[in-house]
């Protein structure tokens, strides 16, 4: 089994829900969040955490986690800006399946205030 490493910038509320889930699941999306957006490179995640999460919440985190590559193959990679601004768009109703395909734990790799 091969896995793909992904990153996700997140704020304190979402991170607390991840912690409560034993660092093994992303929480369900809120009604105004129809898509879960994991990103494909650390630099992009750092930029979002610094430029969006810190001003919005006072703190921003970057998480790193792995997902079974075979599962991810069902999703298209979206380029949403420059050449390295890449992310997956996982519909909220598919997040449980996504969580079931995580490999290991979700870990915090950066914190910005």
N, CA and C atoms as an extended XYZ file, in Angstrom:
339
Properties=species:S:1:pos:R:3:atomname:S:1:resname:S:1:resid:I:1 pbc="F F F"
N         0.843       -1.183        0.000 N   UNK     1
C         0.000        0.000        0.000 CA  UNK     1
C         0.886        1.244        0.000 C   UNK     1
N         0.606        2.130       -0.909 N   UNK     2
C         1.326        3.400       -0.930 CA  UNK     2
C         0.417        4.491       -0.387 C   UNK     2
N         1.052        5.521        0.147 N   UNK     3
C         0.286        6.644        0.671 CA  UNK     3
C         0.846        7.944        0.120 C   UNK     3
N         0.018        8.963        0.163 N   UNK     4
C         0.376       10.300       -0.294 CA  UNK     4
C         0.311       11.235        0.904 C   UNK     4
N         1.353       12.027        1.085 N   UNK     5
C         1.377       13.000        2.168 CA  UNK     5
C         0.657       14.266        1.733 C   UNK     5
N        -0.227       14.742        2.596 N   UNK     6
C        -0.972       15.976        2.351 CA  UNK     6
C        -0.812       16.887        3.567 C   UNK     6
N        -1.175       18.143        3.390 N   UNK     7
C        -1.138       19.131        4.471 CA  UNK     7
C        -2.490       19.819        4.543 C   UNK     7
N        -2.786       20.352        5.706 N   UNK     8
C        -4.003       21.146        5.861 CA  UNK     8
C        -3.741       22.258        6.863 C   UNK     8
N        -3.931       23.510        6.428 N   UNK     9
C        -3.898       24.617        7.381 CA  UNK     9
C        -5.206       24.607        8.152 C   UNK     9
N        -5.127       24.914        9.430 N   UNK    10
C        -6.332       24.856       10.247 CA  UNK    10
C        -6.249       25.836       11.408 C   UNK    10
N        -7.390       26.175       11.909 N   UNK    11
C        -7.474       27.049       13.075 CA  UNK    11
C        -7.642       26.233       14.346 C   UNK    11
N        -7.732       26.904       15.485 N   UNK    12
C        -7.783       26.201       16.766 CA  UNK    12
C        -9.041       25.358       16.974 C   UNK    12
N       -10.178       25.789       16.455 N   UNK    13
C       -11.415       25.033       16.672 CA  UNK    13
C       -11.353       23.683       15.968 C   UNK    13
N       -10.963       23.699       14.704 N   UNK    14
C       -10.874       22.440       13.967 CA  UNK    14
C        -9.792       21.545       14.569 C   UNK    14
N        -8.663       22.132       14.956 N   UNK    15
C        -7.585       21.333       15.535 CA  UNK    15
C        -8.039       20.654       16.828 C   UNK    15
N        -8.838       21.331       17.625 N   UNK    16
C        -9.339       20.717       18.862 CA  UNK    16
C       -10.222       19.516       18.551 C   UNK    16
N       -11.004       19.580       17.490 N   UNK    17
C       -11.836       18.443       17.094 CA  UNK    17
C       -10.982       17.283       16.597 C   UNK    17
N        -9.904       17.587       15.899 N   UNK    18
C        -8.965       16.540       15.457 CA  UNK    18
C        -8.338       15.870       16.682 C   UNK    18
N        -7.922       16.682       17.637 N   UNK    19
C        -7.331       16.148       18.876 CA  UNK    19
C        -8.339       15.241       19.588 C   UNK    19
N        -9.594       15.679       19.675 N   UNK    20
C       -10.635       14.893       20.345 CA  UNK    20
C       -10.888       13.563       19.634 C   UNK    20
N       -10.589       13.515       18.349 N   UNK    21
C       -10.758       12.284       17.564 CA  UNK    21
C        -9.486       11.436       17.582 C   UNK    21
N        -8.587       11.712       18.491 N   UNK    22
C        -7.380       10.912       18.623 CA  UNK    22
C        -6.368       11.116       17.516 C   UNK    22
N        -6.433       12.279       16.849 N   UNK    23
C        -5.507       12.629       15.760 CA  UNK    23
C        -5.657       11.704       14.552 C   UNK    23
N        -6.863       11.112       14.395 N   UNK    24
C        -7.047       10.141       13.312 CA  UNK    24
C        -8.217       10.454       12.383 C   UNK    24
N        -8.931       11.581       12.643 N   UNK    25
C       -10.081       11.903       11.787 CA  UNK    25
C       -10.238       13.412       11.692 C   UNK    25
N       -10.699       13.840       10.535 N   UNK    26
C       -11.096       15.237       10.354 CA  UNK    26
C       -12.561       15.358       10.734 C   UNK    26
N       -12.944       16.463       11.369 N   UNK    27
C       -14.345       16.610       11.790 CA  UNK    27
C       -15.264       16.845       10.592 C   UNK    27
N       -16.537       16.512       10.767 N   UNK    28
C       -17.507       16.791        9.694 CA  UNK    28
C       -17.490       18.279        9.347 C   UNK    28
N       -17.788       18.567        8.115 N   UNK    29
C       -17.861       19.953        7.650 CA  UNK    29
C       -19.103       20.618        8.228 C   UNK    29
N       -18.997       21.911        8.420 N   UNK    30
C       -20.156       22.703        8.834 CA  UNK    30
C       -21.050       22.935        7.619 C   UNK    30
N       -22.310       23.329        7.824 N   UNK    31
C       -23.221       23.524        6.688 CA  UNK    31
C       -22.677       24.467        5.610 C   UNK    31
N       -21.890       25.464        6.002 N   UNK    32
C       -21.356       26.399        5.007 CA  UNK    32
C       -19.989       25.947        4.467 C   UNK    32
N       -19.619       24.694        4.718 N   UNK    33
C       -18.347       24.126        4.249 CA  UNK    33
C       -18.625       22.857        3.448 C   UNK    33
N       -19.046       22.982        2.193 N   UNK    34
C       -19.407       21.788        1.427 CA  UNK    34
C       -18.210       20.971        0.922 C   UNK    34
N       -17.012       21.536        1.045 N   UNK    35
C       -15.816       20.872        0.515 CA  UNK    35
C       -14.726       20.868        1.589 C   UNK    35
N       -13.972       19.763        1.653 N   UNK    36
C       -12.776       19.648        2.489 CA  UNK    36
C       -11.581       19.800        1.551 C   UNK    36
N       -10.661       20.703        1.905 N   UNK    37
C        -9.561       21.063        1.020 CA  UNK    37
C        -8.192       20.698        1.593 C   UNK    37
N        -7.719       19.470        1.437 N   UNK    38
C        -6.326       19.196        1.783 CA  UNK    38
C        -5.425       19.689        0.643 C   UNK    38
N        -4.227       20.128        0.978 N   UNK    39
C        -3.333       20.682       -0.036 CA  UNK    39
C        -2.127       19.778       -0.250 C   UNK    39
N        -1.472       19.943       -1.396 N   UNK    40
C        -0.420       19.029       -1.800 CA  UNK    40
C         0.987       19.483       -1.459 C   UNK    40
N         1.145       20.686       -0.916 N   UNK    41
C         2.506       21.064       -0.517 CA  UNK    41
C         2.497       21.932        0.730 C   UNK    41
N         3.548       21.778        1.476 N   UNK    42
C         3.677       22.425        2.775 CA  UNK    42
C         3.724       23.942        2.671 C   UNK    42
N         4.427       24.474        1.670 N   UNK    43
C         4.539       25.932        1.532 CA  UNK    43
C         3.176       26.593        1.352 C   UNK    43
N         2.327       25.988        0.553 N   UNK    44
C         0.986       26.522        0.346 CA  UNK    44
C         0.196       26.493        1.659 C   UNK    44
N         0.292       25.395        2.409 N   UNK    45
C        -0.403       25.297        3.695 CA  UNK    45
C         0.100       26.347        4.683 C   UNK    45
N         1.412       26.573        4.696 N   UNK    46
C         1.992       27.593        5.578 CA  UNK    46
C         1.444       28.964        5.224 C   UNK    46
N         1.376       29.264        3.944 N   UNK    47
C         0.869       30.572        3.512 CA  UNK    47
C        -0.568       30.792        3.976 C   UNK    47
N        -1.413       29.779        3.827 N   UNK    48
C        -2.809       29.914        4.256 CA  UNK    48
C        -2.886       30.081        5.775 C   UNK    48
N        -2.125       29.290        6.513 N   UNK    49
C        -2.152       29.380        7.979 CA  UNK    49
C        -1.744       30.769        8.447 C   UNK    49
N        -0.707       31.316        7.825 N   UNK    50
C        -0.228       32.648        8.224 CA  UNK    50
C        -1.165       33.765        7.778 C   UNK    50
N        -1.615       33.698        6.525 N   UNK    51
C        -2.356       34.811        5.930 CA  UNK    51
C        -3.856       34.764        6.211 C   UNK    51
N        -4.387       33.609        6.540 N   UNK    52
C        -5.816       33.531        6.773 CA  UNK    52
C        -6.130       33.130        8.206 C   UNK    52
N        -5.576       32.003        8.679 N   UNK    53
C        -5.926       31.525       10.024 CA  UNK    53
C        -5.474       32.473       11.122 C   UNK    53
N        -4.253       33.014       11.039 N   UNK    54
C        -3.774       33.902       12.104 CA  UNK    54
C        -4.649       35.153       12.209 C   UNK    54
N        -4.910       35.885       11.111 N   UNK    55
C        -5.782       37.055       11.245 CA  UNK    55
C        -7.204       36.694       11.698 C   UNK    55
N        -7.696       35.548       11.283 N   UNK    56
C        -9.061       35.135       11.598 CA  UNK    56
C        -9.196       34.624       13.032 C   UNK    56
N        -8.206       33.854       13.523 N   UNK    57
C        -8.322       33.185       14.818 CA  UNK    57
C        -7.228       33.535       15.815 C   UNK    57
N        -6.221       34.272       15.375 N   UNK    58
C        -5.110       34.584       16.260 CA  UNK    58
C        -4.014       33.533       16.255 C   UNK    58
N        -4.316       32.388       15.690 N   UNK    59
C        -3.332       31.306       15.592 CA  UNK    59
C        -3.672       30.465       14.359 C   UNK    59
N        -2.631       29.955       13.728 N   UNK    60
C        -2.810       29.077       12.574 CA  UNK    60
C        -1.885       27.881       12.711 C   UNK    60
N        -2.370       26.733       12.343 N   UNK    61
C        -1.589       25.505       12.412 CA  UNK    61
C        -1.493       24.901       11.023 C   UNK    61
N        -0.412       24.189       10.783 N   UNK    62
C        -0.283       23.377        9.575 CA  UNK    62
C        -0.174       21.934       10.040 C   UNK    62
N        -1.038       21.102        9.499 N   UNK    63
C        -1.011       19.678        9.818 CA  UNK    63
C        -0.496       18.902        8.618 C   UNK    63
N         0.065       17.735        8.923 N   UNK    64
C         0.540       16.823        7.871 CA  UNK    64
C        -0.072       15.458        8.164 C   UNK    64
N        -0.479       14.771        7.095 N   UNK    65
C        -1.090       13.460        7.251 CA  UNK    65
C        -0.959       12.701        5.942 C   UNK    65
N        -1.170       11.407        6.008 N   UNK    66
C        -1.056       10.563        4.815 CA  UNK    66
C        -2.404        9.911        4.513 C   UNK    66
N        -2.649        9.716        3.220 N   UNK    67
C        -3.884        9.091        2.747 CA  UNK    67
C        -3.494        8.020        1.731 C   UNK    67
N        -4.221        6.928        1.725 N   UNK    68
C        -3.956        5.870        0.734 CA  UNK    68
C        -4.044        6.468       -0.677 C   UNK    68
N        -2.993        6.273       -1.428 N   UNK    69
C        -2.922        6.840       -2.780 CA  UNK    69
C        -4.035        6.289       -3.665 C   UNK    69
N        -4.312        5.019       -3.549 N   UNK    70
C        -5.371        4.414       -4.365 CA  UNK    70
C        -6.710        5.106       -4.139 C   UNK    70
N        -6.994        5.479       -2.893 N   UNK    71
C        -8.227        6.205       -2.583 CA  UNK    71
C        -8.197        7.600       -3.208 C   UNK    71
N        -7.075        8.307       -3.077 N   UNK    72
C        -6.970        9.673       -3.606 CA  UNK    72
C        -7.105        9.724       -5.125 C   UNK    72
N        -6.798        8.635       -5.789 N   UNK    73
C        -6.860        8.610       -7.261 CA  UNK    73
C        -8.249        8.924       -7.794 C   UNK    73
N        -9.271        8.813       -6.962 N   UNK    74
C       -10.629        9.132       -7.431 CA  UNK    74
C       -10.863       10.646       -7.542 C   UNK    74
N        -9.962       11.439       -6.933 N   UNK    75
C       -10.116       12.897       -6.928 CA  UNK    75
C        -9.136       13.559       -7.891 C   UNK    75
N        -9.591       14.642       -8.469 N   UNK    76
C        -8.760       15.451       -9.354 CA  UNK    76
C        -7.979       16.467       -8.518 C   UNK    76
N        -6.737       16.703       -8.903 N   UNK    77
C        -5.952       17.761       -8.272 CA  UNK    77
C        -6.351       19.074       -8.933 C   UNK    77
N        -6.639       20.085       -8.125 N   UNK    78
C        -7.028       21.395       -8.642 CA  UNK    78
C        -5.892       22.387       -8.417 C   UNK    78
N        -5.527       23.076       -9.495 N   UNK    79
C        -4.546       24.154       -9.402 CA  UNK    79
C        -5.346       25.437       -9.248 C   UNK    79
N        -5.198       26.100       -8.095 N   UNK    80
C        -6.067       27.230       -7.773 CA  UNK    80
C        -5.311       28.551       -7.709 C   UNK    80
N        -4.170       28.600       -8.303 N   UNK    81
C        -3.342       29.801       -8.305 CA  UNK    81
C        -2.074       29.486       -9.060 C   UNK    81
N        -0.950       29.781       -8.449 N   UNK    82
C         0.337       29.502       -9.070 CA  UNK    82
C         0.576       28.015       -9.250 C   UNK    82
N         1.724       27.700       -9.812 N   UNK    83
C         2.069       26.328      -10.168 CA  UNK    83
C         2.034       25.365       -8.979 C   UNK    83
N         2.336       25.851       -7.793 N   UNK    84
C         2.372       24.978       -6.616 CA  UNK    84
C         1.144       25.126       -5.720 C   UNK    84
N         0.137       25.845       -6.180 N   UNK    85
C        -1.087       26.039       -5.398 CA  UNK    85
C        -2.067       24.935       -5.794 C   UNK    85
N        -1.856       23.766       -5.179 N   UNK    86
C        -2.586       22.563       -5.564 CA  UNK    86
C        -3.354       22.007       -4.371 C   UNK    86
N        -4.578       21.548       -4.636 N   UNK    87
C        -5.395       20.987       -3.571 CA  UNK    87
C        -6.377       19.967       -4.131 C   UNK    87
N        -6.835       19.107       -3.251 N   UNK    88
C        -7.932       18.195       -3.573 CA  UNK    88
C        -9.219       18.835       -3.069 C   UNK    88
N       -10.315       18.533       -3.745 N   UNK    89
C       -11.629       18.989       -3.320 CA  UNK    89
C       -12.446       17.749       -2.962 C   UNK    89
N       -12.599       17.512       -1.675 N   UNK    90
C       -13.316       16.335       -1.196 CA  UNK    90
C       -14.697       16.799       -0.721 C   UNK    90
N       -15.765       16.351       -1.382 N   UNK    91
C       -17.113       16.747       -0.940 CA  UNK    91
C       -17.359       16.335        0.505 C   UNK    91
N       -18.045       17.181        1.239 N   UNK    92
C       -18.298       16.938        2.660 CA  UNK    92
C       -18.910       15.567        2.904 C   UNK    92
N       -19.791       15.126        2.020 N   UNK    93
C       -20.452       13.837        2.227 CA  UNK    93
C       -19.502       12.651        2.021 C   UNK    93
N       -18.288       12.893        1.513 N   UNK    94
C       -17.295       11.835        1.322 CA  UNK    94
C       -16.184       11.885        2.376 C   UNK    94
N       -16.304       12.793        3.344 N   UNK    95
C       -15.226       12.959        4.317 CA  UNK    95
C       -15.046       11.731        5.214 C   UNK    95
N       -16.113       11.024        5.539 N   UNK    96
C       -15.958        9.815        6.353 CA  UNK    96
C       -15.128        8.766        5.616 C   UNK    96
N       -15.380        8.588        4.315 N   UNK    97
C       -14.566        7.664        3.515 CA  UNK    97
C       -13.113        8.144        3.467 C   UNK    97
N       -12.928        9.440        3.319 N   UNK    98
C       -11.582       10.015        3.318 CA  UNK    98
C       -10.889        9.670        4.642 C   UNK    98
N       -11.570        9.914        5.751 N   UNK    99
C       -11.012        9.599        7.069 CA  UNK    99
C       -10.668        8.119        7.210 C   UNK    99
N       -11.503        7.262        6.646 N   UNK   100
C       -11.251        5.823        6.721 CA  UNK   100
C        -9.996        5.424        5.949 C   UNK   100
N        -9.507        6.299        5.094 N   UNK   101
C        -8.325        6.017        4.280 CA  UNK   101
C        -7.081        6.771        4.733 C   UNK   101
N        -7.162        7.418        5.903 N   UNK   102
C        -5.962        8.022        6.475 CA  UNK   102
C        -5.014        6.912        6.919 C   UNK   102
N        -3.729        7.193        6.807 N   UNK   103
C        -2.702        6.244        7.227 CA  UNK   103
C        -1.942        6.899        8.381 C   UNK   103
N        -2.094        6.363        9.573 N   UNK   104
C        -1.412        6.942       10.730 CA  UNK   104
C        -2.165        8.150       11.265 C   UNK   104
N        -1.432        8.975       12.009 N   UNK   105
C        -2.037       10.117       12.689 CA  UNK   105
C        -1.853       11.424       11.922 C   UNK   105
N        -2.736       12.353       12.221 N   UNK   106
C        -2.616       13.735       11.754 CA  UNK   106
C        -1.656       14.419       12.729 C   UNK   106
N        -0.641       15.094       12.227 N   UNK   107
C         0.311       15.743       13.125 CA  UNK   107
C         0.448       17.229       12.813 C   UNK   107
N         0.657       18.009       13.860 N   UNK   108
C         0.892       19.440       13.710 CA  UNK   108
C         2.378       19.630       13.413 C   UNK   108
N         2.666       20.327       12.301 N   UNK   109
C         4.070       20.549       11.934 CA  UNK   109
C         4.487       22.010       12.029 C   UNK   109
N         3.520       22.941       12.113 N   UNK   110
C         3.818       24.362       12.276 CA  UNK   110
C         2.713       25.020       13.080 C   UNK   110
N         3.092       26.057       13.818 N   UNK   111
C         2.138       26.875       14.558 CA  UNK   111
C         2.565       28.334       14.388 C   UNK   111
N         1.613       29.184       14.034 N   UNK   112
C         1.886       30.615       13.828 CA  UNK   112
C         0.922       31.431       14.672 C   UNK   112
N         1.466       32.519       15.257 N   UNK   113
C         0.629       33.423       16.054 CA  UNK   113
C         0.819       34.839       15.579 C   UNK   113
